[in-house]
C-alpha cells in the first residue's frame, strides 16, 4: 500500500480505501456482520486505512461496523462518513436499489446527524465529514458551511467536503463548491470509461489554485473495468446492476477488449484501472467496490503493481476520445451540467 496526504492538512489516507456501501446496503449481495468485519480486518492488514461510510448506508449500519471492527485502532484508521439524508424519518421507505430519500441540510439537522454519527462510530471525532449528494442550493447556503466550521472548531470533525451523486454528473455543483468554498475533498464518480465530468472538476481545482483533492468512487465503472463480464453475464434482481440496459453490458465489453493491452503478468486490468486514477496527483484515494477477499487483495495491491507508462496513459486518452471505436452514445448526466450565462460569468 502507498499513502497520500491531503494538501495543507495532516490527513494521510491509503491510496486504496474501503467503501462500506458494498457491505452495508444489500445492493452488492448480503453480508453477515461477521463477514463484513472480516473483510474490513483483511483490508486493514493489507494497509488500507481509509474507511468511507455514510449515515444512510444501512440506516447507520456502516458506521456501526467501523466501531465494531476497530474498537482499539482508532488512531490507525481514517474515518470518512457522510450526512444529509433524512434516513431517521424516511429510511424504511428507501428499499432496494438507489432510490433517494428526502434530504435535510439545515444547520440543526447537520449538527444532529454529526452527533449521531459520532455515537454510532464510538469516537470523539470524524476525520472527514462529507455533505452527501448536495445540490446547487447547498453550495450557496452560508449557514450550512458555518455549521461545518463550528463542528470543526469544536473538534467534532477534522476536515469536511462534499460527495456528489447519486449518478454521474453534477459538474457545476462540484466546480462551484471548489470555487466558492474551502473544501478539503470531493467524492465523485470517475474511471477510464467515464471521465466526464470528473476530469473537468479536477482541472477546475487546479485553475482556481485550490487545494481540494478527490476521493474516487465507481473506479471500475460498476465492475466493468474488472474485465470479467461476458455477454452471458447476469446479475441477481437485488443487484443494482440488474437494472442497467443490456447495451451497457455489450458496449462495455467491447470497450474492455480495447483495454486488454493493460493486462500483463504483473498487473490485472482491475489494478490498471486504479493505477490510471492514481496517475493524477489530485486524487487522494480510490474507493473500489470491494465485496470479496480475492478482489480486496487484488485492489489493495494495485498501488505497488506495475505502473502505467506514459504511452499507456496516452493510448487510454486516445481510445476515450474516439469512444473506443464505438458509435457515439447519448450521455446521461444528473445535476447542473450547464450553467446559465449570467451565473457562469460570476
Buried (B, 14 or more C-beta within 10 A) or exposed (E): BEBBEBBEBEBBBBBBBBBBBBBBBBBBEEBEBEBBBBBBEBBBEBBBBBBBBBBBBBBBBBBBBBBBBBEEEBEEBBBBBBBBBBBBEBBEEBEEEEEEBEBBBEBEBBBBBBEBBBEBBBBEBBBBBBBBBBBBEBBEBEEBBEBBEBBBEEEBBBBBBBBBBBBBBBBBBBBBBBBEBBBBBBBBBBBBBBBBBBEBBBEBBEEEEBBBBBBBBBBBBBBBBBBEBEEEEEBEEEBBBEEEEEEBBEBBBEBBEBBEEBBEEEBBBBBBBBBBBBEBEBBBBBBBBBBBBEBBEBBBBBBEBBEBEEEBEEBBEEBBEEEBEEEEEEEEBBBBBEBEEEEEEE
